[in-house]
Amino acid sequence: MLDNQPRGTIVIEDLEVGMLRYLQKQVTDADIEMFAQVSTDRNPVHLDDDYARDTIFQGRIAHGMLTAGLISAVIGEQLPGHGTVYLGQTLKFMAPVRPGDMVRAEVEVEAIDHS
């Protein structure tokens, strides 16, 4: 995994609008298989080459939530970091992610509410 900051915690007093952190990761077959095991989502579009070849995707794809989970890693590890729990997110999957693809999860501080 490649990212732009060490792990830790940034307290709210040290947050600044515009702060940005990211994580990049190459999605592997092992990642997809482990996610299927943990999530119990064994849809063959993720796991079976022959099945997936005959779908609209024309090949296997990673689970959307596998890639979306990287957002949690950035928030919980980097910005703001350890101890952080976020309450929601809205997602739109723009394109399939295939085994071997490099993905990037990026988090940016857009506003700070000190109340």
DAQUIRA-V65940 format. One record per residue. RES is the residue in one letter. SS is DSSP state (alpha for helix, beta for strand, coil for the rest). PHI is phi in radians with two decimals (* if undefined). OMEGA is omega as a letter, one per 40 degrees, with the letter a starting at -180 (* if undefined). Layout:
# DAQUIRA-V65940
res->RES ss->SS phi->PHI omega->OMEGA
res->RES ss->SS phi->PHI omega->OMEGA
This chain:
# DAQUIRA-V65940
res->M ss->coil phi->* omega->i
res->L ss->beta phi->-2.06 omega->i
res->D ss->beta phi->-2.55 omega->a
res->N ss->coil phi->-1.87 omega->a
res->Q ss->coil phi->-2.66 omega->i
res->P ss->coil phi->-1.23 omega->i
res->R ss->coil phi->-1.33 omega->i
res->G ss->coil phi->2.62 omega->a
res->T ss->beta phi->-2.35 omega->i
res->I ss->coil phi->-1.95 omega->a
res->V ss->coil phi->-1.29 omega->a
res->I ss->alpha phi->-0.99 omega->a
res->E ss->alpha phi->-1.13 omega->a
res->D ss->alpha phi->-1.71 omega->i
res->L ss->coil phi->-1.22 omega->i
res->E ss->coil phi->-2.38 omega->i
res->V ss->coil phi->-0.99 omega->a
res->G ss->coil phi->1.72 omega->i
res->M ss->coil phi->-1.02 omega->a
res->L ss->beta phi->-2.43 omega->i
res->R ss->beta phi->-2.38 omega->i
res->Y ss->beta phi->-2.58 omega->i
res->L ss->beta phi->-2.45 omega->i
res->Q ss->beta phi->-2.02 omega->a
res->K ss->beta phi->-2.63 omega->i
res->Q ss->beta phi->-1.48 omega->a
res->V ss->coil phi->-1.40 omega->a
res->T ss->coil phi->-1.90 omega->i
res->D ss->alpha phi->-1.00 omega->i
res->A ss->alpha phi->-1.09 omega->i
res->D ss->alpha phi->-1.02 omega->a
res->I ss->alpha phi->-1.12 omega->i
res->E ss->alpha phi->-1.13 omega->i
res->M ss->alpha phi->-1.15 omega->i
res->F ss->alpha phi->-1.12 omega->i
res->A ss->alpha phi->-1.05 omega->i
res->Q ss->alpha phi->-1.13 omega->a
res->V ss->alpha phi->-1.20 omega->a
res->S ss->alpha phi->-1.47 omega->a
res->T ss->coil phi->1.12 omega->i
res->D ss->coil phi->-1.63 omega->a
res->R ss->coil phi->-1.83 omega->i
res->N ss->coil phi->-0.91 omega->a
res->P ss->alpha phi->-1.12 omega->i
res->V ss->alpha phi->-1.12 omega->i
res->H ss->alpha phi->-1.65 omega->a
res->L ss->alpha phi->-2.11 omega->a
res->D ss->coil phi->-2.06 omega->a
res->D ss->alpha phi->-1.00 omega->a
res->D ss->alpha phi->-1.11 omega->i
res->Y ss->alpha phi->-1.09 omega->a
res->A ss->alpha phi->-1.14 omega->a
res->R ss->alpha phi->-1.06 omega->a
res->D ss->coil phi->-1.62 omega->i
res->T ss->coil phi->-1.77 omega->i
res->I ss->coil phi->-1.01 omega->a
res->F ss->coil phi->-1.46 omega->i
res->Q ss->coil phi->0.99 omega->i
res->G ss->coil phi->2.80 omega->a
res->R ss->coil phi->-1.17 omega->i
res->I ss->coil phi->-2.29 omega->i
res->A ss->coil phi->-1.32 omega->i
res->H ss->coil phi->-1.09 omega->i
res->G ss->alpha phi->-1.01 omega->a
res->M ss->alpha phi->-1.28 omega->i
res->L ss->alpha phi->-1.10 omega->a
res->T ss->alpha phi->-1.26 omega->i
res->A ss->alpha phi->-1.12 omega->i
res->G ss->alpha phi->-1.08 omega->i
res->L ss->alpha phi->-1.16 omega->i
res->I ss->alpha phi->-1.06 omega->i
res->S ss->alpha phi->-1.04 omega->i
res->A ss->alpha phi->-1.11 omega->i
res->V ss->alpha phi->-1.15 omega->a
res->I ss->alpha phi->-1.14 omega->a
res->G ss->alpha phi->-1.37 omega->a
res->E ss->alpha phi->-1.93 omega->a
res->Q ss->coil phi->-2.20 omega->a
res->L ss->coil phi->-2.46 omega->e
res->P ss->coil phi->-1.43 omega->i
res->G ss->beta phi->2.06 omega->a
res->H ss->coil phi->-0.91 omega->a
res->G ss->coil phi->1.60 omega->a
res->T ss->coil phi->-1.41 omega->i
res->V ss->coil phi->-2.25 omega->i
res->Y ss->coil phi->-1.79 omega->a
res->L ss->coil phi->-1.76 omega->i
res->G ss->coil phi->3.10 omega->i
res->Q ss->coil phi->-2.76 omega->i
res->T ss->coil phi->-2.01 omega->a
res->L ss->coil phi->-2.12 omega->i
res->K ss->coil phi->-2.44 omega->a
res->F ss->coil phi->-1.50 omega->a
res->M ss->coil phi->-1.51 omega->a
res->A ss->coil phi->-2.80 omega->i
res->P ss->coil phi->-1.18 omega->i
res->V ss->coil phi->-1.89 omega->a
res->R ss->coil phi->-1.89 omega->i
res->P ss->coil phi->-0.93 omega->a
res->G ss->coil phi->1.69 omega->i
res->D ss->coil phi->-1.21 omega->i
res->M ss->beta phi->-1.67 omega->i
res->V ss->beta phi->-2.07 omega->a
res->R ss->beta phi->-2.34 omega->i
res->A ss->beta phi->-1.85 omega->a
res->E ss->beta phi->-2.23 omega->i
res->V ss->beta phi->-2.18 omega->i
res->E ss->beta phi->-2.30 omega->i
res->V ss->coil phi->-1.33 omega->i
res->E ss->coil phi->-1.77 omega->i
res->A ss->coil phi->-2.75 omega->i
res->I ss->coil phi->-2.29 omega->i
res->D ss->coil phi->-1.94 omega->a
res->H ss->coil phi->-1.49 omega->a
res->S ss->coil phi->-1.34 omega->*
